[in-house]
Amino acid sequence: VPVVWEQLGKRGNSKTKERVTLLDRFLKIIPAKRIRVFLADREFIGKGWFETLQSLGIPYTIRVRENQFVTLPDGRNIKISELAAPLENQKSQVHPKILLDGVPCSLSLKRLPDGKLLAVVAHGLKKSADALEIYRERWGIELCFACLKTKGFNLEDTHLRHKDRLEKIFALADR
């Protein structure tokens, strides 16, 4: 069940400033030191966002697009898809020190059975942690939102837009 949310009143993804404002609200409830890992999909990217998470000490594992460029330790800039080109089905590789948008992190890549590439950046995880394995936990979040949106609760069919009404319906969904 969502802890904090914001009705953006627009189509498309949130901007970094909007995400930071929402994160600030969340951190008033749950302190950053209690966050084991922040999981997110490709919409939650960007230099400012990564820097914010790092400055707050929030470990993260976030999926990134394969057409993004990273800087390797030797200074080469390379597209993620090119870096992953030799990967075969179900194989993975880890680049522990890269720069994405100038921000230090690690990059983990895996070729999925359908041939698509899974690319995640991570920062602040324990040395023994597997970013790809941690990212798999995000599937539970997807299932939760699927249930809220289209597979049962059909929240979008309610056409609710007012924050107080949404709070009431989320309270009911939590029961």
URCOR-V810161 format. One record per residue. OMEGA is omega in whole degrees, -180 to 180 (999 if undefined). NEAR is the number of other ideal C-beta (glycine too) atoms within 8 Angstrom. Layout:
omega->{OMEGA OMEGA}
near->{NEAR NEAR}
This chain:
omega->{180 179 173 179 178 173 -173 179 180 175 175 -175 174 175 -178 -179 179 179 -180 177 179 178 178 178 180 -177 173 179 -179 -180 -177 -177 178 -179 179 178 175 179 179 179 -170 180 -175 -177 176 -177 -178 -179 179 179 178 180 -179 -179 178 -180 -179 177 -180 170 -173 177 179 -179 -179 178 177 178 174 175 180 -180 179 177 180 171 -177 178 -178 -179 178 178 -177 -175 -179 -177 176 -179 176 178 180 175 -179 174 -170 -178 176 171 174 -174 179 -177 -179 177 174 180 176 -177 175 175 -178 -178 -180 179 179 -178 171 180 179 172 -179 176 174 179 174 -177 -176 -175 176 -175 180 179 178 -179 179 179 -180 179 177 178 178 179 178 -179 177 178 179 -172 -169 -174 176 -175 177 -178 -178 178 179 -179 177 180 -177 -175 -177 178 176 178 180 -178 174 177 178 -180 -178 -176 999}
near->{6 5 6 8 6 8 7 6 4 4 2 3 4 9 6 10 6 10 11 11 9 12 10 8 9 10 10 5 7 7 5 8 5 6 9 4 9 10 11 9 7 8 7 8 11 7 8 8 12 17 9 11 12 11 6 9 8 10 12 14 13 15 10 13 8 10 6 11 7 13 10 10 5 4 6 6 7 9 9 17 9 7 11 13 6 4 11 6 7 8 8 10 8 9 12 5 6 14 9 13 8 6 11 6 11 13 15 15 15 11 14 10 5 4 6 6 12 11 14 13 16 15 13 9 12 4 4 4 9 7 14 11 7 13 12 7 8 11 7 7 9 8 8 9 8 9 9 9 10 5 6 5 8 8 10 7 5 7 5 8 7 6 6 6 9 12 8 8 11 10 8 7 10 6 4}
